Amino acid sequence: MPVEPPGWHERGYLPHYDDGKVIQSLTYRLADSLPAEVMAKLEELALDDETRRGQVERYLDAGHVSCVLREAVCAQAVLDAWRHDDGRYYRLHAWVVMPNHVHVLIEPSGGCAIGEIVGAWKSVTARKILGSATAPGRLKQLATEGGRAPRKRRVWQTDYYDRFIRNECHYAAVVDYIHNNPVNAGLVVRPQDWPWSSAHGGSDGTATTFGRIS
């Protein structure tokens, strides 16, 4: 790090856009959060990307499988990783850690590729989560992604979803979605009641203005 942002690209999984400047909404999940049978059904439906993503989000919000991010030590590991380089390689705008997936809105500021940023987050947090005494035994033994046993224990999915922010209206909608995710999933009544969110307590130092870096 830093690695030059590559523009439009894919790494054999999902397409990404990264110019090192545009604000990005990122989503990634635990490796066991979408069982093989669920993925197979989604493939059979031959949905367009937007509809498929919506179906995935609804399944994730239902909170299936290990959901180790419910554990405070695991959720805190994710937050610590995000905050570590905040202001150096990117600016955090909004975030939420859900039981089996995360959403984070960032603005690159250090000429570093998004894929490298996400990869660093996953590497650091995977070690902490697997080493946690509170992590469920099944995840500590072996997590599988899509029904395929990896060569080593895997905490996170192989890739991530990203969406670049088009304008102020889109920005506001994404922040609203991130903050209300715990509410829509039935975890809390108000966004600020979820402790692993930038909405917690009303404010947690996030930039809430489109295009702002400070």
ChimeraX commands (.cxc) that place a marker at each C-alpha (Angstrom):
marker #1 position 0.00,0.00,0.00 radius 0.5
marker #1 position -0.52,2.29,-1.74 radius 0.5
marker #1 position -1.36,0.51,-5.02 radius 0.5
marker #1 position -2.54,2.62,-7.95 radius 0.5
marker #1 position -6.35,2.46,-8.48 radius 0.5
marker #1 position -7.10,0.52,-11.71 radius 0.5
marker #1 position -10.44,2.03,-12.88 radius 0.5
marker #1 position -12.90,-0.62,-14.11 radius 0.5
marker #1 position -11.59,-4.10,-13.35 radius 0.5
marker #1 position -12.49,-7.51,-12.00 radius 0.5
marker #1 position -10.51,-10.15,-10.18 radius 0.5
marker #1 position -12.36,-13.21,-11.47 radius 0.5
marker #1 position -15.37,-12.60,-9.22 radius 0.5
marker #1 position -17.20,-9.27,-9.21 radius 0.5
marker #1 position -16.70,-6.15,-11.37 radius 0.5
marker #1 position -15.34,-3.05,-9.61 radius 0.5
marker #1 position -14.79,0.60,-10.38 radius 0.5
marker #1 position -11.96,2.41,-8.61 radius 0.5
marker #1 position -10.39,5.70,-9.69 radius 0.5
marker #1 position -8.87,6.57,-6.32 radius 0.5
marker #1 position -11.15,9.58,-5.87 radius 0.5
marker #1 position -14.84,8.73,-5.99 radius 0.5
marker #1 position -16.76,7.94,-2.79 radius 0.5
marker #1 position -17.51,4.22,-2.63 radius 0.5
marker #1 position -20.17,2.20,-0.82 radius 0.5
marker #1 position -18.59,-1.15,0.08 radius 0.5
marker #1 position -20.23,-4.35,1.31 radius 0.5
marker #1 position -18.54,-7.58,2.29 radius 0.5
marker #1 position -19.75,-10.57,4.28 radius 0.5
marker #1 position -18.68,-13.58,6.28 radius 0.5
marker #1 position -17.70,-16.57,4.16 radius 0.5
marker #1 position -20.43,-18.80,5.61 radius 0.5
marker #1 position -23.23,-16.22,5.36 radius 0.5
marker #1 position -24.56,-17.50,2.01 radius 0.5
marker #1 position -24.80,-21.32,1.99 radius 0.5
marker #1 position -24.25,-23.21,-1.27 radius 0.5
marker #1 position -27.95,-23.97,-1.74 radius 0.5
marker #1 position -28.89,-20.30,-1.46 radius 0.5
marker #1 position -26.26,-19.29,-4.00 radius 0.5
marker #1 position -27.43,-22.04,-6.34 radius 0.5
marker #1 position -31.03,-20.82,-6.18 radius 0.5
marker #1 position -29.95,-17.27,-6.97 radius 0.5
marker #1 position -28.02,-18.51,-9.98 radius 0.5
marker #1 position -31.05,-20.46,-11.21 radius 0.5
marker #1 position -33.18,-17.32,-11.12 radius 0.5
marker #1 position -30.79,-15.55,-13.53 radius 0.5
marker #1 position -31.48,-12.19,-11.89 radius 0.5
marker #1 position -29.97,-8.90,-12.99 radius 0.5
marker #1 position -27.23,-7.52,-10.74 radius 0.5
marker #1 position -29.46,-5.04,-8.90 radius 0.5
marker #1 position -32.18,-7.59,-8.12 radius 0.5
marker #1 position -29.67,-10.25,-7.15 radius 0.5
marker #1 position -27.96,-7.85,-4.77 radius 0.5
marker #1 position -31.31,-7.06,-3.16 radius 0.5
marker #1 position -32.03,-10.76,-2.66 radius 0.5
marker #1 position -28.60,-11.27,-1.10 radius 0.5
marker #1 position -29.11,-8.32,1.25 radius 0.5
marker #1 position -32.46,-9.67,2.43 radius 0.5
marker #1 position -30.97,-13.08,3.13 radius 0.5
marker #1 position -28.04,-11.58,5.01 radius 0.5
marker #1 position -30.34,-9.41,7.12 radius 0.5
marker #1 position -32.17,-12.55,8.24 radius 0.5
marker #1 position -29.01,-13.41,10.21 radius 0.5
marker #1 position -28.25,-17.01,9.24 radius 0.5
marker #1 position -25.28,-19.25,10.09 radius 0.5
marker #1 position -22.41,-18.24,12.44 radius 0.5
marker #1 position -22.99,-14.45,12.66 radius 0.5
marker #1 position -19.78,-14.02,14.65 radius 0.5
marker #1 position -19.96,-10.26,14.21 radius 0.5
marker #1 position -22.66,-10.28,16.90 radius 0.5
marker #1 position -19.77,-10.74,19.33 radius 0.5
marker #1 position -18.54,-7.40,20.63 radius 0.5
marker #1 position -14.86,-8.32,20.28 radius 0.5
marker #1 position -15.34,-9.28,16.61 radius 0.5
marker #1 position -17.38,-6.20,15.73 radius 0.5
marker #1 position -14.84,-4.00,17.48 radius 0.5
marker #1 position -12.03,-5.60,15.46 radius 0.5
marker #1 position -13.79,-4.49,12.26 radius 0.5
marker #1 position -14.24,-0.93,13.54 radius 0.5
marker #1 position -10.62,-0.74,14.67 radius 0.5
marker #1 position -9.43,-1.84,11.23 radius 0.5
marker #1 position -11.54,0.78,9.48 radius 0.5
marker #1 position -10.37,3.56,11.77 radius 0.5
marker #1 position -6.69,2.63,11.64 radius 0.5
marker #1 position -6.00,4.38,8.31 radius 0.5
marker #1 position -8.90,6.83,8.37 radius 0.5
marker #1 position -7.47,10.16,7.24 radius 0.5
marker #1 position -4.45,8.51,5.63 radius 0.5
marker #1 position -5.65,6.36,2.71 radius 0.5
marker #1 position -9.36,7.19,2.94 radius 0.5
marker #1 position -11.99,9.17,4.79 radius 0.5
marker #1 position -14.77,7.24,6.56 radius 0.5
marker #1 position -18.23,8.65,5.90 radius 0.5
marker #1 position -20.63,6.05,7.33 radius 0.5
marker #1 position -20.54,2.43,8.44 radius 0.5
marker #1 position -22.37,-0.42,10.11 radius 0.5
marker #1 position -21.26,-3.84,11.31 radius 0.5
marker #1 position -24.13,-6.32,11.01 radius 0.5
marker #1 position -24.06,-9.87,12.48 radius 0.5
marker #1 position -22.83,-11.47,9.23 radius 0.5
marker #1 position -21.86,-8.60,6.91 radius 0.5
marker #1 position -20.70,-4.99,6.88 radius 0.5
marker #1 position -21.37,-1.77,4.97 radius 0.5
marker #1 position -18.87,1.08,4.87 radius 0.5
marker #1 position -18.86,4.33,2.89 radius 0.5
marker #1 position -15.37,5.67,2.22 radius 0.5
marker #1 position -13.64,8.33,0.17 radius 0.5
marker #1 position -10.13,7.42,-1.03 radius 0.5
marker #1 position -7.56,10.09,-0.30 radius 0.5
marker #1 position -4.13,8.47,-0.46 radius 0.5
marker #1 position -3.94,7.06,-4.00 radius 0.5
marker #1 position -4.57,3.55,-2.71 radius 0.5
marker #1 position -6.70,0.98,-4.59 radius 0.5
marker #1 position -9.96,0.00,-2.88 radius 0.5
marker #1 position -9.16,-3.70,-3.34 radius 0.5
marker #1 position -5.94,-3.27,-1.36 radius 0.5
marker #1 position -7.76,-1.40,1.39 radius 0.5
marker #1 position -10.46,-4.07,1.72 radius 0.5
marker #1 position -7.85,-6.83,1.57 radius 0.5
marker #1 position -5.93,-5.27,4.44 radius 0.5
marker #1 position -9.12,-4.94,6.50 radius 0.5
marker #1 position -10.00,-8.59,5.94 radius 0.5
marker #1 position -6.52,-9.87,6.73 radius 0.5
marker #1 position -6.24,-8.02,10.04 radius 0.5
marker #1 position -9.77,-8.77,11.22 radius 0.5
marker #1 position -9.70,-12.44,10.19 radius 0.5
marker #1 position -6.76,-13.10,12.50 radius 0.5
marker #1 position -8.46,-11.34,15.39 radius 0.5
marker #1 position -11.82,-13.06,14.84 radius 0.5
marker #1 position -10.30,-16.55,14.53 radius 0.5
marker #1 position -8.21,-15.91,17.62 radius 0.5
marker #1 position -11.16,-14.74,19.69 radius 0.5
marker #1 position -12.31,-17.06,22.48 radius 0.5
marker #1 position -15.88,-15.93,21.85 radius 0.5
marker #1 position -15.98,-16.84,18.15 radius 0.5
marker #1 position -18.26,-19.85,17.58 radius 0.5
marker #1 position -16.37,-23.13,17.26 radius 0.5
marker #1 position -17.75,-23.93,13.83 radius 0.5
marker #1 position -16.14,-20.81,12.35 radius 0.5
marker #1 position -12.87,-21.46,14.17 radius 0.5
marker #1 position -12.77,-25.00,12.75 radius 0.5
marker #1 position -13.49,-24.12,9.14 radius 0.5
marker #1 position -15.73,-21.69,7.31 radius 0.5
marker #1 position -16.79,-22.54,3.77 radius 0.5
marker #1 position -17.83,-20.26,0.98 radius 0.5
marker #1 position -20.37,-21.54,-1.54 radius 0.5
marker #1 position -19.97,-25.06,-0.21 radius 0.5
marker #1 position -16.29,-25.31,-1.19 radius 0.5
marker #1 position -13.82,-26.09,1.57 radius 0.5
marker #1 position -10.91,-23.64,1.32 radius 0.5
marker #1 position -7.30,-24.65,1.86 radius 0.5
marker #1 position -7.26,-22.67,5.07 radius 0.5
marker #1 position -9.86,-21.33,7.45 radius 0.5
marker #1 position -11.73,-18.45,5.88 radius 0.5
marker #1 position -13.61,-15.73,7.72 radius 0.5
marker #1 position -14.58,-13.40,4.87 radius 0.5
marker #1 position -16.02,-13.91,1.40 radius 0.5
marker #1 position -13.43,-13.87,-1.38 radius 0.5
marker #1 position -14.52,-10.58,-2.93 radius 0.5
marker #1 position -16.64,-7.53,-2.07 radius 0.5
marker #1 position -19.44,-5.43,-3.56 radius 0.5
marker #1 position -18.85,-1.79,-4.37 radius 0.5
marker #1 position -20.94,1.04,-5.75 radius 0.5
marker #1 position -19.59,4.50,-6.53 radius 0.5
marker #1 position -21.63,7.48,-5.37 radius 0.5
marker #1 position -23.16,9.40,-8.27 radius 0.5
marker #1 position -24.48,12.56,-6.63 radius 0.5
marker #1 position -25.74,14.10,-3.38 radius 0.5
marker #1 position -29.10,12.34,-3.53 radius 0.5
marker #1 position -27.42,8.99,-4.00 radius 0.5
marker #1 position -25.03,9.78,-1.14 radius 0.5
marker #1 position -27.90,10.61,1.23 radius 0.5
marker #1 position -29.77,7.44,0.25 radius 0.5
marker #1 position -26.72,5.24,0.89 radius 0.5
marker #1 position -26.01,6.82,4.30 radius 0.5
marker #1 position -29.67,6.33,5.20 radius 0.5
marker #1 position -29.56,2.68,4.10 radius 0.5
marker #1 position -26.40,2.00,6.09 radius 0.5
marker #1 position -27.72,3.60,9.27 radius 0.5
marker #1 position -31.14,1.96,8.99 radius 0.5
marker #1 position -29.88,-1.53,8.18 radius 0.5
marker #1 position -30.07,-2.71,11.83 radius 0.5
marker #1 position -33.60,-1.28,12.09 radius 0.5
marker #1 position -34.78,-2.94,8.87 radius 0.5
marker #1 position -33.26,-6.22,10.04 radius 0.5
marker #1 position -35.27,-6.01,13.28 radius 0.5
marker #1 position -32.24,-5.68,15.54 radius 0.5
marker #1 position -33.07,-2.30,17.08 radius 0.5
marker #1 position -35.85,0.30,16.98 radius 0.5
marker #1 position -33.70,3.34,16.16 radius 0.5
marker #1 position -30.48,3.58,14.10 radius 0.5
marker #1 position -28.59,5.18,16.99 radius 0.5
marker #1 position -29.38,2.21,19.23 radius 0.5
marker #1 position -27.08,-0.12,17.25 radius 0.5
marker #1 position -23.61,0.18,18.84 radius 0.5
marker #1 position -21.63,-0.85,15.74 radius 0.5
marker #1 position -22.77,1.99,13.50 radius 0.5
marker #1 position -21.74,5.55,12.72 radius 0.5
marker #1 position -25.29,6.51,13.72 radius 0.5
marker #1 position -24.68,5.34,17.30 radius 0.5
marker #1 position -25.11,8.17,19.75 radius 0.5
marker #1 position -26.10,10.51,16.93 radius 0.5
marker #1 position -22.57,11.10,15.64 radius 0.5
marker #1 position -19.22,9.36,15.64 radius 0.5
marker #1 position -16.98,11.66,13.70 radius 0.5
marker #1 position -18.20,10.77,10.22 radius 0.5
marker #1 position -18.25,13.15,7.28 radius 0.5
marker #1 position -21.90,13.69,6.43 radius 0.5
marker #1 position -21.42,16.03,3.49 radius 0.5
marker #1 position -21.08,14.70,-0.05 radius 0.5
marker #1 position -17.55,15.13,-1.38 radius 0.5
marker #1 position -16.02,16.28,1.86 radius 0.5
marker #1 position -12.50,15.25,2.86 radius 0.5
marker #1 position -10.90,16.85,5.86 radius 0.5
marker link #1:1,2 radius 0.2
marker link #1:2,3 radius 0.2
marker link #1:3,4 radius 0.2
marker link #1:4,5 radius 0.2
marker link #1:5,6 radius 0.2
marker link #1:6,7 radius 0.2
marker link #1:7,8 radius 0.2
marker link #1:8,9 radius 0.2
marker link #1:9,10 radius 0.2
marker link #1:10,11 radius 0.2
marker link #1:11,12 radius 0.2
marker link #1:12,13 radius 0.2
marker link #1:13,14 radius 0.2
marker link #1:14,15 radius 0.2
marker link #1:15,16 radius 0.2
marker link #1:16,17 radius 0.2
marker link #1:17,18 radius 0.2
marker link #1:18,19 radius 0.2
marker link #1:19,20 radius 0.2
marker link #1:20,21 radius 0.2
marker link #1:21,22 radius 0.2
marker link #1:22,23 radius 0.2
marker link #1:23,24 radius 0.2
marker link #1:24,25 radius 0.2
marker link #1:25,26 radius 0.2
marker link #1:26,27 radius 0.2
marker link #1:27,28 radius 0.2
marker link #1:28,29 radius 0.2
marker link #1:29,30 radius 0.2
marker link #1:30,31 radius 0.2
marker link #1:31,32 radius 0.2
marker link #1:32,33 radius 0.2
marker link #1:33,34 radius 0.2
marker link #1:34,35 radius 0.2
marker link #1:35,36 radius 0.2
marker link #1:36,37 radius 0.2
marker link #1:37,38 radius 0.2
marker link #1:38,39 radius 0.2
marker link #1:39,40 radius 0.2
marker link #1:40,41 radius 0.2
marker link #1:41,42 radius 0.2
marker link #1:42,43 radius 0.2
marker link #1:43,44 radius 0.2
marker link #1:44,45 radius 0.2
marker link #1:45,46 radius 0.2
marker link #1:46,47 radius 0.2
marker link #1:47,48 radius 0.2
marker link #1:48,49 radius 0.2
marker link #1:49,50 radius 0.2
marker link #1:50,51 radius 0.2
marker link #1:51,52 radius 0.2
marker link #1:52,53 radius 0.2
marker link #1:53,54 radius 0.2
marker link #1:54,55 radius 0.2
marker link #1:55,56 radius 0.2
marker link #1:56,57 radius 0.2
marker link #1:57,58 radius 0.2
marker link #1:58,59 radius 0.2
marker link #1:59,60 radius 0.2
marker link #1:60,61 radius 0.2
marker link #1:61,62 radius 0.2
marker link #1:62,63 radius 0.2
marker link #1:63,64 radius 0.2
marker link #1:64,65 radius 0.2
marker link #1:65,66 radius 0.2
marker link #1:66,67 radius 0.2
marker link #1:67,68 radius 0.2
marker link #1:68,69 radius 0.2
marker link #1:69,70 radius 0.2
marker link #1:70,71 radius 0.2
marker link #1:71,72 radius 0.2
marker link #1:72,73 radius 0.2
marker link #1:73,74 radius 0.2
marker link #1:74,75 radius 0.2
marker link #1:75,76 radius 0.2
marker link #1:76,77 radius 0.2
marker link #1:77,78 radius 0.2
marker link #1:78,79 radius 0.2
marker link #1:79,80 radius 0.2
marker link #1:80,81 radius 0.2
marker link #1:81,82 radius 0.2
marker link #1:82,83 radius 0.2
marker link #1:83,84 radius 0.2
marker link #1:84,85 radius 0.2
marker link #1:85,86 radius 0.2
marker link #1:86,87 radius 0.2
marker link #1:87,88 radius 0.2
marker link #1:88,89 radius 0.2
marker link #1:89,90 radius 0.2
marker link #1:90,91 radius 0.2
marker link #1:91,92 radius 0.2
marker link #1:92,93 radius 0.2
marker link #1:93,94 radius 0.2
marker link #1:94,95 radius 0.2
marker link #1:95,96 radius 0.2
marker link #1:96,97 radius 0.2
marker link #1:97,98 radius 0.2
marker link #1:98,99 radius 0.2
marker link #1:99,100 radius 0.2
marker link #1:100,101 radius 0.2
marker link #1:101,102 radius 0.2
marker link #1:102,103 radius 0.2
marker link #1:103,104 radius 0.2
marker link #1:104,105 radius 0.2
marker link #1:105,106 radius 0.2
marker link #1:106,107 radius 0.2
marker link #1:107,108 radius 0.2
marker link #1:108,109 radius 0.2
marker link #1:109,110 radius 0.2
marker link #1:110,111 radius 0.2
marker link #1:111,112 radius 0.2
marker link #1:112,113 radius 0.2
marker link #1:113,114 radius 0.2
marker link #1:114,115 radius 0.2
marker link #1:115,116 radius 0.2
marker link #1:116,117 radius 0.2
marker link #1:117,118 radius 0.2
marker link #1:118,119 radius 0.2
marker link #1:119,120 radius 0.2
marker link #1:120,121 radius 0.2
marker link #1:121,122 radius 0.2
marker link #1:122,123 radius 0.2
marker link #1:123,124 radius 0.2
marker link #1:124,125 radius 0.2
marker link #1:125,126 radius 0.2
marker link #1:126,127 radius 0.2
marker link #1:127,128 radius 0.2
marker link #1:128,129 radius 0.2
marker link #1:129,130 radius 0.2
marker link #1:130,131 radius 0.2
marker link #1:131,132 radius 0.2
marker link #1:132,133 radius 0.2
marker link #1:133,134 radius 0.2
marker link #1:134,135 radius 0.2
marker link #1:135,136 radius 0.2
marker link #1:136,137 radius 0.2
marker link #1:137,138 radius 0.2
marker link #1:138,139 radius 0.2
marker link #1:139,140 radius 0.2
marker link #1:140,141 radius 0.2
marker link #1:141,142 radius 0.2
marker link #1:142,143 radius 0.2
marker link #1:143,144 radius 0.2
marker link #1:144,145 radius 0.2
marker link #1:145,146 radius 0.2
marker link #1:146,147 radius 0.2
marker link #1:147,148 radius 0.2
marker link #1:148,149 radius 0.2
marker link #1:149,150 radius 0.2
marker link #1:150,151 radius 0.2
marker link #1:151,152 radius 0.2
marker link #1:152,153 radius 0.2
marker link #1:153,154 radius 0.2
marker link #1:154,155 radius 0.2
marker link #1:155,156 radius 0.2
marker link #1:156,157 radius 0.2
marker link #1:157,158 radius 0.2
marker link #1:158,159 radius 0.2
marker link #1:159,160 radius 0.2
marker link #1:160,161 radius 0.2
marker link #1:161,162 radius 0.2
marker link #1:162,163 radius 0.2
marker link #1:163,164 radius 0.2
marker link #1:164,165 radius 0.2
marker link #1:165,166 radius 0.2
marker link #1:166,167 radius 0.2
marker link #1:167,168 radius 0.2
marker link #1:168,169 radius 0.2
marker link #1:169,170 radius 0.2
marker link #1:170,171 radius 0.2
marker link #1:171,172 radius 0.2
marker link #1:172,173 radius 0.2
marker link #1:173,174 radius 0.2
marker link #1:174,175 radius 0.2
marker link #1:175,176 radius 0.2
marker link #1:176,177 radius 0.2
marker link #1:177,178 radius 0.2
marker link #1:178,179 radius 0.2
marker link #1:179,180 radius 0.2
marker link #1:180,181 radius 0.2
marker link #1:181,182 radius 0.2
marker link #1:182,183 radius 0.2
marker link #1:183,184 radius 0.2
marker link #1:184,185 radius 0.2
marker link #1:185,186 radius 0.2
marker link #1:186,187 radius 0.2
marker link #1:187,188 radius 0.2
marker link #1:188,189 radius 0.2
marker link #1:189,190 radius 0.2
marker link #1:190,191 radius 0.2
marker link #1:191,192 radius 0.2
marker link #1:192,193 radius 0.2
marker link #1:193,194 radius 0.2
marker link #1:194,195 radius 0.2
marker link #1:195,196 radius 0.2
marker link #1:196,197 radius 0.2
marker link #1:197,198 radius 0.2
marker link #1:198,199 radius 0.2
marker link #1:199,200 radius 0.2
marker link #1:200,201 radius 0.2
marker link #1:201,202 radius 0.2
marker link #1:202,203 radius 0.2
marker link #1:203,204 radius 0.2
marker link #1:204,205 radius 0.2
marker link #1:205,206 radius 0.2
marker link #1:206,207 radius 0.2
marker link #1:207,208 radius 0.2
marker link #1:208,209 radius 0.2
marker link #1:209,210 radius 0.2
marker link #1:210,211 radius 0.2
marker link #1:211,212 radius 0.2
marker link #1:212,213 radius 0.2
marker link #1:213,214 radius 0.2
view
